Amino acid sequence: MAEAEFDEMWSYVSDESCQYWLWWAIDHNTGVPLAYCFGTREHRYLDELRVLLAPFRISIVYCDENVVYKTHITESIVTPGKRNTQCIERKHLSLRTWCSRLVRRGIRFSKSVFMHKIVVGLVINFWFFKRKLPFHLT
């Protein structure tokens, strides 16, 4: 039985009026990220995430009280509440510490959505999957 924690995390692109969201899921037992995608807070990005997670056959989803989880996830048991999402919330803090573009208050905004996806994606791949960059910066 596969269990996962789902959550979304906001940041800015270009200025404070342009919020951009990281939708992601982690394995509930190991804390390993399973998949992520970027977008606005619209439910279609949750649907995109669900497509990425289909091979994992998740049977139980732990999430926050966002109503979109309850209404759009039909293939799994949805358990809302903070009790079972502590691991993913802790990973939010780690991501915000490792990647200054995810800091809520600051001047380190990405100037474009393209660069935001690249930088945050590199941080996730480096810290969680221990993937090194394929080139040398020398």
N, CA, C and O of each residue as an XYZ file, in Angstrom:
552
protein
N       0.850     -1.175      0.000
C       0.000      0.000      0.000
C       0.898      1.241      0.000
O       1.645      1.468      0.952
N       0.826      2.038     -1.060
C       1.643      3.248     -1.167
C       0.907      4.427     -0.535
O      -0.281      4.643     -0.778
N       1.629      5.170      0.268
C       1.081      6.362      0.909
C       1.937      7.555      0.514
O       3.160      7.448      0.423
N       1.290      8.689      0.279
C       2.031      9.886     -0.124
C       1.463     11.110      0.566
O       0.287     11.159      0.928
N       2.331     12.098      0.738
C       1.916     13.405      1.255
C       1.949     14.381      0.092
O       2.941     14.467     -0.633
N       0.850     15.119     -0.082
C       0.749     16.119     -1.138
C       0.736     17.500     -0.495
O       0.180     17.687      0.587
N       1.347     18.455     -1.164
C       1.250     19.835     -0.707
C       1.664     20.770     -1.834
O       2.225     20.346     -2.844
N       1.380     22.024     -1.642
C       1.776     23.055     -2.586
C       2.508     24.145     -1.818
O       2.254     24.366     -0.634
N       3.420     24.823     -2.508
C       4.249     25.835     -1.866
C       4.380     27.001     -2.830
O       4.700     26.807     -4.003
N       4.134     28.211     -2.342
C       4.170     29.359     -3.233
C       5.484     30.116     -3.136
O       6.199     30.059     -2.135
N       5.765     30.820     -4.207
C       6.906     31.733     -4.280
C       6.537     32.797     -5.313
O       5.419     32.801     -5.829
N       7.453     33.681     -5.609
C       7.189     34.757     -6.563
C       8.045     34.601     -7.804
O       9.161     34.085     -7.753
N       7.501     35.054     -8.911
C       8.275     35.203    -10.138
C       8.093     36.634    -10.591
O       6.964     37.089    -10.777
N       9.166     37.332    -10.767
C       9.268     38.724    -11.211
C       8.895     39.755    -10.145
O       9.685     40.667     -9.900
N       7.744     39.655     -9.508
C       7.420     40.560     -8.401
C       6.363     39.913     -7.510
O       5.880     38.818     -7.801
N       6.012     40.591     -6.432
C       5.110     40.003     -5.440
C       3.699     39.753     -5.957
O       2.958     38.976     -5.356
N       3.316     40.388     -7.044
C       1.964     40.187     -7.557
C       1.834     38.899     -8.367
O       0.721     38.471     -8.673
N       2.955     38.281     -8.714
C       2.945     37.081     -9.549
C       3.368     35.865     -8.726
O       4.546     35.510     -8.691
N       2.402     35.235     -8.067
C       2.696     34.040     -7.280
C       2.823     32.837     -8.201
O       2.100     32.710     -9.189
N       3.748     31.966     -7.859
C       3.976     30.751     -8.618
C       4.052     29.604     -7.622
O       4.648     29.752     -6.556
N       3.460     28.469     -7.954
C       3.305     27.380     -6.991
C       4.075     26.134     -7.404
O       4.100     25.759     -8.576
N       4.694     25.507     -6.427
C       5.316     24.204     -6.582
C       4.346     23.187     -5.992
O       4.089     23.198     -4.788
N       3.809     22.311     -6.832
C       2.942     21.223     -6.388
C       3.820     19.984     -6.327
O       4.509     19.672     -7.299
N       3.811     19.271     -5.207
C       4.654     18.094     -5.137
C       4.114     17.062     -4.181
O       3.215     17.326     -3.383
N       4.689     15.867     -4.282
C       4.283     14.750     -3.438
C       5.531     14.000     -2.999
O       6.490     13.854     -3.758
N       5.500     13.526     -1.752
C       6.610     12.726     -1.228
C       6.059     11.414     -0.682
O       4.883     11.319     -0.330
N       6.912     10.419     -0.617
C       6.542      9.138     -0.018
C       6.353      9.359      1.481
O       7.227      9.920      2.143
N       5.243      8.929      2.003
C       4.921      9.172      3.409
C       5.868      8.431      4.358
O       6.163      8.928      5.444
N       6.337      7.271      3.967
C       7.173      6.463      4.851
C       8.654      6.815      4.779
O       9.349      6.754      5.793
N       9.148      7.182      3.596
C      10.578      7.452      3.443
C      10.917      8.937      3.338
O      12.054      9.329      3.603
N       9.945      9.767      2.955
C      10.200     11.193      2.786
C      10.838     11.548      1.455
O      11.187     12.707      1.232
N      10.998     10.582      0.571
C      11.604     10.827     -0.737
C      10.588     11.481     -1.662
O       9.465     10.990     -1.778
N      10.953     12.584     -2.329
C      10.030     13.203     -3.285
C       9.722     12.233     -4.428
O      10.614     11.563     -4.947
N       8.459     12.173     -4.804
C       8.030     11.298     -5.885
C       7.898     12.054     -7.201
O       8.344     11.579     -8.245
N       7.283     13.232     -7.146
C       7.088     14.038     -8.358
C       6.755     15.467     -7.955
O       6.317     15.734     -6.836
N       6.976     16.379     -8.901
C       6.624     17.775     -8.673
C       6.301     18.444     -9.996
O       6.732     17.990    -11.056
N       5.544     19.520     -9.926
C       5.275     20.340    -11.101
C       5.060     21.777    -10.642
O       4.826     22.036     -9.461
N       5.140     22.690    -11.573
C       5.003     24.111    -11.273
C       3.766     24.669    -11.941
O       3.344     24.185    -12.991
N       3.179     25.698    -11.325
C       2.039     26.372    -11.927
C       1.410     27.346    -10.965
O       2.033     27.782     -9.997
N       0.183     27.679    -11.241
C      -0.571     28.559    -10.357
C      -1.303     27.677     -9.349
O      -1.016     26.484     -9.252
N      -2.222     28.235     -8.616
C      -2.933     27.444     -7.610
C      -4.170     26.758     -8.189
O      -4.999     26.234     -7.445
N      -4.288     26.764     -9.487
C      -5.431     26.128    -10.134
C      -5.327     24.611    -10.044
O      -4.228     24.061     -9.990
N      -6.472     23.940    -10.028
C      -6.501     22.492     -9.853
C      -5.884     21.736    -11.023
O      -5.542     20.565    -10.864
N      -5.729     22.348    -12.177
C      -5.173     21.612    -13.319
C      -3.728     21.189    -13.061
O      -3.254     20.215    -13.645
N      -3.025     21.915    -12.189
C      -1.662     21.519    -11.859
C      -1.649     20.341    -10.895
O      -0.698     19.559    -10.893
N      -2.669     20.204    -10.090
C      -2.819     18.994     -9.289
C      -3.083     17.812    -10.216
O      -2.560     16.720     -9.995
N      -3.882     18.024    -11.243
C      -4.142     16.967    -12.223
C      -2.850     16.570    -12.937
O      -2.630     15.387    -13.198
N      -2.004     17.535    -13.252
C      -0.709     17.250    -13.878
C       0.163     16.415    -12.938
O       0.835     15.478    -13.369
N       0.144     16.762    -11.667
C       0.905     16.005    -10.675
C       0.379     14.581    -10.552
O       1.161     13.639    -10.426
N      -0.918     14.421    -10.588
C      -1.523     13.091    -10.497
C      -1.106     12.202    -11.666
O      -0.904     11.000    -11.493
N      -0.977     12.788    -12.846
C      -0.519     12.027    -14.009
C       0.908     11.539    -13.780
O       1.232     10.394    -14.094
N       1.763     12.408    -13.233
C       3.150     12.023    -12.950
C       3.231     10.920    -11.889
O       4.156     10.108    -11.898
N       2.261     10.899    -10.983
C       2.273      9.929     -9.883
C       1.545      8.625    -10.189
O       1.561      7.711     -9.365
N       0.914      8.518    -11.341
C       0.138      7.321    -11.686
C       0.933      6.019    -11.564
O       0.376      5.032    -11.083
N       2.208      5.965    -11.976
C       2.951      4.695    -11.847
C       3.178      4.234    -10.403
O       3.473      3.061    -10.174
N       3.046      5.127     -9.441
C       3.292      4.762     -8.048
C       2.099      4.081     -7.390
O       2.245      3.482     -6.324
N       0.931      4.160     -8.001
C      -0.298      3.529     -7.483
C      -0.526      3.883     -6.021
O      -0.580      3.004     -5.160
N      -0.655      5.135     -5.755
C      -0.833      5.627     -4.385
C      -2.251      5.330     -3.916
O      -3.224      5.666     -4.592
N      -2.355      4.701     -2.761
C      -3.680      4.339     -2.253
C      -4.178      5.305     -1.180
O      -5.387      5.472     -1.018
N      -3.265      5.941     -0.446
C      -3.659      6.895      0.593
C      -2.890      8.191      0.376
O      -1.667      8.183      0.235
N      -3.619      9.302      0.351
C      -3.032     10.627      0.178
C      -3.261     11.429      1.448
O      -4.396     11.594      1.896
N      -2.174     11.924      2.023
C      -2.258     12.831      3.158
C      -2.013     14.232      2.620
O      -1.067     14.456      1.864
N      -2.866     15.176      3.010
C      -2.774     16.527      2.455
C      -3.305     17.540      3.470
O      -3.799     17.177      4.538
N      -3.191     18.815      3.107
C      -3.746     19.849      3.973
C      -5.243     19.994      3.683
O      -5.828     19.167      2.984
N      -5.838     21.017      4.209
C      -7.297     21.187      4.096
C      -7.740     21.833      2.780
O      -8.908     22.196      2.644
N      -6.847     21.981      1.824
C      -7.212     22.556      0.531
C      -8.279     21.676     -0.120
O      -8.066     20.480     -0.321
N      -9.408     22.261     -0.444
C     -10.564     21.508     -0.941
C     -10.281     20.829     -2.280
O     -10.944     19.848     -2.618
N      -9.328     21.319     -3.033
C      -9.035     20.749     -4.346
C      -8.566     19.300     -4.242
O      -8.810     18.515     -5.159
N      -7.907     18.929     -3.161
C      -7.472     17.545     -2.995
C      -8.668     16.611     -2.849
O      -8.714     15.546     -3.465
N      -9.616     17.010     -2.045
C     -10.802     16.189     -1.777
C     -11.672     16.033     -3.027
O     -12.264     14.977     -3.246
N     -11.747     17.098     -3.851
C     -12.632     17.061     -5.008
C     -11.993     16.459     -6.256
O     -12.713     15.980     -7.132
N     -10.669     16.468     -6.366
C     -10.028     16.017     -7.605
C      -9.297     14.684     -7.496
O      -9.009     14.061     -8.517
N      -8.999     14.242     -6.308
C      -8.337     12.944     -6.163
C      -9.405     11.903     -5.868
O      -9.969     11.855     -4.775
N      -9.663     11.084     -6.856
C     -10.724     10.084     -6.712
C     -10.178      8.662     -6.665
O     -10.878      7.747     -6.231
N      -8.932      8.464     -7.109
C      -8.374      7.123     -7.170
C      -7.728      6.674     -5.864
O      -7.302      5.524     -5.750
N      -7.649      7.564     -4.880
C      -7.009      7.249     -3.600
C      -7.883      7.726     -2.448
O      -8.779      8.550     -2.632
N      -7.610      7.201     -1.264
C      -8.258      7.688     -0.049
C      -7.558      8.989      0.351
O      -6.338      9.006      0.511
N      -8.297     10.053      0.510
C      -7.731     11.354      0.866
C      -7.949     11.592      2.349
O      -9.076     11.543      2.840
N      -6.850     11.850      3.062
C      -6.901     12.107      4.500
C      -6.354     13.503      4.764
O      -5.141     13.683      4.863
N      -7.247     14.505      4.880
C      -6.758     15.867      5.140
C      -6.409     16.074      6.611
O      -6.938     15.395      7.490
N      -5.520     17.012      6.858
C      -5.139     17.337      8.222
C      -3.645     17.493      8.360
O      -2.877     17.005      7.531
N      -3.235     18.178      9.413
C      -1.817     18.448      9.621
C      -1.062     17.300     10.275
O       0.168     17.267     10.248
N      -1.779     16.379     10.850
C      -1.136     15.300     11.605
C      -0.192     14.444     10.750
O       0.871     14.036     11.218
N      -0.576     14.175      9.511
C       0.221     13.293      8.656
C       1.008     14.020      7.570
O       1.545     13.374      6.670
N       1.087     15.348      7.635
C       1.828     16.095      6.616
C       3.050     16.805      7.193
O       3.566     17.747      6.591
N       3.500     16.366      8.328
C       4.643     17.031      8.959
C       5.930     16.870      8.165
O       6.755     17.784      8.144
N       6.116     15.742      7.519
C       7.339     15.500      6.760
C       7.444     16.448      5.564
O       8.502     17.031      5.327
N       6.360     16.603      4.815
C       6.418     17.483      3.642
C       6.521     18.945      4.069
O       7.172     19.739      3.390
N       5.894     19.308      5.172
C       6.017     20.682      5.666
C       7.458     20.969      6.091
O       7.941     22.087      5.917
N       8.141     19.977      6.641
C       9.544     20.134      7.009
C      10.417     20.291      5.763
O      11.398     21.035      5.771
N      10.056     19.594      4.714
C      10.798     19.715      3.455
C      10.607     21.099      2.836
O      11.499     21.596      2.148
N       9.456     21.723      3.073
C       9.254     23.107      2.613
C      10.300     24.022      3.240
O      10.913     24.846      2.561
N      10.490     23.865      4.532
C      11.479     24.691      5.226
C      12.881     24.444      4.671
O      13.646     25.386      4.464
N      13.213     23.190      4.434
C      14.521     22.869      3.867
C      14.687     23.491      2.487
O      15.732     24.069      2.189
N      13.669     23.378      1.647
C      13.750     23.971      0.314
C      13.921     25.485      0.382
O      14.719     26.056     -0.362
N      13.183     26.127      1.262
C      13.307     27.584      1.383
C      14.692     27.979      1.906
O      15.190     29.057      1.581
N      15.308     27.123      2.703
C      16.657     27.391      3.203
C      17.698     27.198      2.108
O      18.622     28.001      1.984
N      17.557     26.146      1.317
C      18.534     25.823      0.288
C      18.405     26.691     -0.957
O      19.396     26.919     -1.650
N      17.216     27.173     -1.250
C      16.985     27.916     -2.495
C      16.426     29.296     -2.161
O      15.269     29.426     -1.763
N      17.245     30.308     -2.325
C      16.833     31.659     -1.932
C      15.671     32.186     -2.773
O      15.006     33.135     -2.357
N      15.411     31.609     -3.925
C      14.283     32.059     -4.745
C      12.939     31.639     -4.171
O      11.897     32.112     -4.625
N      12.952     30.758     -3.182
C      11.719     30.326     -2.538
C      11.451     31.048     -1.220
O      10.440     30.790     -0.568
N      12.344     31.947     -0.827
C      12.176     32.694      0.416
C      10.980     33.625      0.263
O      10.834     34.282     -0.767
N      10.137     33.685      1.263
C       8.917     34.487      1.163
C       9.190     35.980      1.195
O       8.586     36.738      0.437
N      10.074     36.397      2.044
C      10.397     37.817      2.154
C      11.840     38.012      1.718
O      12.755     37.477      2.343
N      12.046     38.752      0.683
C      13.398     38.980      0.201
C      13.376     39.602     -1.173
O      12.311     39.894     -1.718
N      14.545     39.805     -1.730
C      14.629     40.436     -3.046
C      15.160     39.470     -4.105
O      15.520     39.895     -5.203
N      15.210     38.201     -3.793
C      15.766     37.221     -4.718
C      14.670     36.546     -5.542
O      14.465     35.337     -5.432
N      13.983     37.304     -6.347
C      12.935     36.740     -7.186
C      13.536     36.212     -8.477
O      14.534     36.738     -8.969
N      12.925     35.171     -9.020
C      13.263     34.770    -10.375
C      12.635     35.794    -11.305
O      11.535     36.282    -11.046
N      13.310     36.110    -12.355
C      12.787     37.101    -13.295
C      11.878     36.475    -14.351
O      11.087     37.168    -14.992
N      11.996     35.171    -14.524
C      11.138     34.485    -15.495
C      10.713     33.129    -14.936
O      11.391     32.548    -14.088
N       9.586     32.644    -15.425
C       9.086     31.335    -15.020
C      10.079     30.253    -15.436
O      10.303     29.295    -14.696
N      10.666     30.406    -16.605
C      11.632     29.440    -17.116
C      12.813     29.277    -16.145
O      13.169     28.153    -15.791
N      13.407     30.368    -15.723
C      14.545     30.306    -14.800
C      14.121     29.788    -13.427
O      14.883     29.084    -12.765
N      12.906     30.137    -13.000
C      12.399     29.653    -11.713
C      12.317     28.121    -11.720
O      12.744     27.465    -10.770
N      11.766     27.567    -12.795
C      11.660     26.113    -12.907
C      13.039     25.462    -12.906
O      13.241     24.431    -12.265
N      13.982     26.059    -13.621
C      15.329     25.486    -13.703
C      16.003     25.491    -12.334
O      16.521     24.463    -11.897
N      16.000     26.626    -11.660
C      16.714     26.745    -10.388
C      16.089     25.847     -9.317
O      16.803     25.103     -8.647
N      14.795     25.907     -9.152
C      14.138     25.084     -8.129
C      14.275     23.599     -8.467
O      14.501     22.780     -7.577
N      14.140     23.250     -9.744
C      14.317     21.864    -10.170
C      15.720     21.357     -9.883
O      15.888     20.218     -9.449
N      16.731     22.190    -10.121
C      18.107     21.800     -9.819
C      18.309     21.583     -8.318
O      18.983     20.638     -7.908
N      17.730     22.452     -7.512
C      17.858     22.302     -6.061
C      17.202     20.997     -5.601
O      17.788     20.262     -4.806
N      16.012     20.706     -6.084
C      15.325     19.466     -5.704
C      16.143     18.249     -6.139
O      16.325     17.314     -5.360
N      16.632     18.256     -7.368
C      17.411     17.115     -7.863
C      18.727     16.955     -7.120
O      19.154     15.829     -6.865
N      19.374     18.051     -6.770
C      20.653     17.963     -6.068
C      20.471     17.499     -4.620
O      21.144     16.564     -4.185
N      19.577     18.136     -3.875
C      19.448     17.833     -2.448
C      18.707     16.542     -2.148
O      19.079     15.814     -1.228
N      17.660     16.247     -2.915
C      16.865     15.070     -2.589
C      17.304     13.814     -3.329
O      17.183     12.710     -2.798
N      17.814     13.970     -4.554
C      18.208     12.801     -5.335
C      19.720     12.682     -5.502
O      20.203     11.747     -6.141
N      20.465     13.619     -4.933
C      21.933     13.618     -4.980
C      22.471     13.576     -6.411
O      23.523     12.992     -6.671
N      21.737     14.202     -7.333
C      22.183     14.259     -8.725
C      23.102     15.448     -8.914
O      22.754     16.571     -8.550
N      24.247     15.213     -9.468
C      25.218     16.269     -9.726
C      24.934     16.908    -11.084
O      24.316     16.292    -11.953
N      25.385     18.130    -11.254
C      25.268     18.791    -12.546
C      26.150     18.075    -13.562
O      27.250     17.645    -13.213
N      25.704     17.935    -14.806
C      26.489     17.197    -15.797
C      27.637     18.017    -16.389
O      28.314     17.532    -17.296
N      27.874     19.196    -15.929
C      28.950     20.032    -16.467
C      29.717     20.679    -15.320
O      29.231     20.730    -14.190
N      30.884     21.159    -15.607
C      31.726     21.784    -14.603
C      31.744     23.297    -14.816
O      31.839     23.766    -15.950
N      31.655     24.041    -13.751
C      31.636     25.497    -13.821
C      33.032     26.057    -13.549
O      33.218     26.837    -12.615
N      34.004     25.665    -14.355
C      35.368     26.163    -14.164
C      35.851     26.908    -15.371
O      36.980     27.397    -15.384
